[in-house]
Amino acid sequence: MGASGVTERAAAGTAAAAARAPAKPATGGEKSRFRSAAELRDVLGSLLREVDADPDLGSRLRSAEVPHRIRCTDLDVVLDVGPSEDPDHYISWAFDGNADWEPALTLEMDSAAINRYLQGRLNLVIAIARRQVGFSATDPRAALAFLPLGGSLCSAYRQVVKERFAHLTLA
């Protein structure tokens, strides 16, 4: 067997082992953790109010038409976000599964990963590939529409954290 065959077999074995390995929890230092489920809801609610008031970001999220769910695995919080039918708002959201719509896309991660992702410190695609973030979609096009927009939330989130929740700031 040539060198390329050995390399291919080694890569295949590594990929197979990674696929069998349990999902690793994403980490982010203790000082940058949410203190409670209530605080997580408060921070995300503040972020979404900012997004809803921003004509650029709010309209981009609404026009993507991707109702999505973020499930926080360690604090047992569920956030559903979707386009608003109210002409005075761009988006609608509900906590703990109380939305009037079914999500086209669901992300599952712990609160440290949520904080890292929204601060632009966690690449969602890589975290999904590494099984640090759970992902499901009823329509694969939903992911293609949502994933580029998710990063747009980072500057609004960092501003909310800076102004009201400094302990969540990542170094």
C-alpha positions in Angstrom: 0.0 0.0 0.0 1.4 3.4 -1.0 1.7 6.5 1.2 -1.6 7.9 -0.1 -3.5 4.7 0.8 -2.2 4.9 4.4 -3.1 8.6 4.6 -6.6 7.9 3.3 -7.2 5.0 5.7 -5.9 7.1 8.6 -8.2 10.0 7.7 -11.2 7.6 7.3 -10.4 6.1 10.7 -10.2 9.5 12.3 -13.5 10.6 10.7 -15.2 7.4 11.8 -14.0 7.9 15.4 -15.1 11.5 15.4 -18.6 10.4 14.2 -18.8 7.9 17.1 -17.6 10.3 19.8 -20.2 11.9 22.0 -20.8 15.6 21.4 -18.4 17.8 23.3 -19.8 20.6 25.3 -18.6 24.0 24.2 -16.8 25.9 26.9 -16.4 29.5 27.7 -14.9 30.6 31.1 -17.0 30.7 34.2 -16.9 34.5 34.4 -18.6 34.7 31.0 -21.5 32.4 31.8 -25.1 33.4 32.2 -26.1 33.4 35.8 -29.6 31.9 35.2 -32.2 31.0 32.7 -34.0 34.3 33.5 -30.8 36.2 32.7 -30.4 34.3 29.4 -34.1 35.2 28.5 -33.4 38.9 29.5 -30.2 39.1 27.4 -31.8 37.4 24.3 -35.0 39.5 24.7 -32.8 42.7 24.8 -31.0 41.6 21.7 -34.2 40.8 19.8 -35.7 44.2 20.8 -32.6 45.8 19.3 -32.9 43.8 16.1 -36.6 44.5 15.8 -35.9 48.2 16.0 -33.1 48.1 13.4 -34.5 48.6 9.9 -31.5 47.0 8.2 -31.0 43.9 10.4 -34.7 43.5 11.3 -35.8 43.6 7.7 -33.1 41.1 6.6 -34.2 38.6 9.2 -37.8 39.0 8.3 -37.2 38.7 4.6 -35.2 35.5 5.1 -38.4 33.9 6.2 -36.7 31.3 8.4 -38.5 30.6 11.6 -35.9 29.1 13.9 -35.5 27.7 17.3 -32.5 28.0 19.7 -32.6 25.4 22.5 -30.2 26.1 25.4 -29.4 22.6 26.7 -27.9 23.5 30.1 -30.4 26.2 31.2 -33.5 24.6 29.6 -34.5 27.7 27.6 -36.1 27.5 24.2 -36.3 30.6 22.0 -38.3 30.7 18.8 -37.8 33.6 16.3 -39.7 34.2 13.2 -40.8 36.9 10.8 -43.5 39.2 12.1 -46.8 39.6 10.4 -47.3 42.9 12.3 -46.3 45.8 9.9 -44.8 47.7 12.9 -42.3 44.9 13.7 -39.7 42.9 11.7 -39.5 39.8 13.9 -41.5 38.0 16.5 -40.2 35.7 19.3 -41.4 33.5 22.1 -39.7 31.7 24.8 -40.2 28.1 26.0 -42.0 26.7 23.0 -44.9 29.2 23.1 -44.6 30.3 19.4 -47.4 30.2 17.0 -45.2 28.6 14.3 -43.0 25.6 13.8 -39.3 26.2 13.3 -37.7 25.4 10.0 -34.3 25.3 11.7 -33.3 24.2 15.2 -30.0 24.8 16.9 -29.1 23.1 20.3 -26.2 24.3 22.3 -25.3 25.2 25.9 -25.4 28.7 27.2 -21.6 29.2 26.9 -21.8 28.3 23.2 -24.7 30.7 22.7 -22.7 33.5 24.3 -19.6 32.6 22.1 -21.7 32.3 18.9 -23.5 35.7 19.4 -20.2 37.4 20.2 -18.7 36.1 16.9 -16.3 33.7 18.7 -17.9 30.4 17.7 -18.1 29.4 14.0 -21.5 27.7 13.8 -20.6 25.6 10.8 -17.5 24.2 12.4 -19.3 23.7 15.8 -22.0 21.7 14.0 -19.4 19.6 12.2 -17.6 18.9 15.5 -21.0 18.1 17.1 -20.6 20.9 19.6 -23.9 22.3 18.4 -26.9 20.2 17.5 -28.6 21.1 14.2 -31.8 20.1 12.4 -33.8 21.6 9.6 -37.1 20.7 8.0 -35.9 22.3 4.8 -32.1 22.5 4.0 -32.7 25.8 2.2 -33.6 27.3 5.6 -30.0 26.7 6.8 -28.7 28.4 3.6 -30.9 31.4 4.3 -30.2 31.6 8.0 -26.5 30.9 8.5 -25.2 34.0 6.8 -27.6 36.2 8.8 -26.7 34.7 12.2 -23.4 36.4 12.2 -25.1 39.8 11.6 -26.5 39.6 15.1 -23.0 39.8 16.7 -22.5 43.5 16.8 -26.0 44.1 18.3 -25.4 41.4 20.8 -21.9 42.7 21.8 -23.5 46.1 22.3 -26.2 44.7 24.6 -23.6 42.8 26.6 -21.3 45.8 26.9 -24.2 48.1 28.1 -26.0 45.8 30.5 -24.3 42.4 31.0 -20.5 43.1 31.1 -19.8 39.8 32.9 -20.7 38.0 29.7 -18.0 39.8 27.6 -15.4 37.4 26.3 -11.7 38.2 26.5 
